[in-house]
Amino acid sequence: MSAPNQVSFLPEDFLDRKAQRRTNVICAVLAAIVMGAIGSAFSLTERMVSQAERRHAVAEGDYAKAARQIQEVHDMEDKQQKMARQAELAASLLEKIPRSLVLANVTNCLPQDVSMLEFDLDSRRLTAASPTPAQNHNLPDGFEEAEPIKYAVTLRVTGIAANDMQVAEFIRNLSHSPLFTDVNLIVSDELDQDQGSHKVRRFEVSMSLNNDADLKGLDDHLAGNGSGNKTTATVDQSSN
């Protein structure tokens, strides 16, 4: 006996529609999850970009501040160099070592019983080197940076002494003085004094003036070499 026919009261496509709705719901949920993930990733990326931009702005501000400080240091160094240059130029216009001090130092170097007859001083201006482009790049066209004026000063001392030992002592004293360099004996010969039997030595000594001498220790040198010799000198000072 065959089984009785099963009768269904549902529409023929009900199951298909149900399956389709289930599929649509699942797809909608998955799409919502994907969109939520994309939105979260976008929001996180936006926050990260915003934080990076803020850090970048802070770093740029720090770099700009450091650059200003470096520029201020460079400007200060340039001003110091210009002030030092102006001071050097101003100092070159003045007599760094007074001639009265030079004469006093020479007189103080004379040994006992040695007399100075003549004292000649000659100055020659030194030719300054041409300034390099780095030195005058800020000057207008047609202007050149002024150079300090420097002189080469030579001295010649003529005197009389009893013997060559006194002449040698005088040269040694001059060589130990911080004011003089290149001390040399030009001539030392015998000289009759008042056509009598007493003979003396006439000498000439040349030297150069040390323009870079430290005048602080000069007082000690003057005190150490003081001989108490009183002498009258004829001074001939010429400047070229």
Secondary structure as GFF3:
##gff-version 3
##sequence-region A 1 240
A	DSSP	alpha_helix	14	92	.	.	.	ID=ss1
A	DSSP	alpha_helix	99	109	.	.	.	ID=ss2
A	DSSP	beta_strand	115	125	.	.	.	ID=ss3
A	DSSP	beta_strand	151	161	.	.	.	ID=ss4
A	DSSP	alpha_helix	164	176	.	.	.	ID=ss5
A	DSSP	beta_strand	180	192	.	.	.	ID=ss6
A	DSSP	beta_strand	199	209	.	.	.	ID=ss7
A	DSSP	three_ten_helix	215	217	.	.	.	ID=ss8
A	DSSP	alpha_helix	218	225	.	.	.	ID=ss9
A	DSSP	beta_strand	234	239	.	.	.	ID=ss10
###
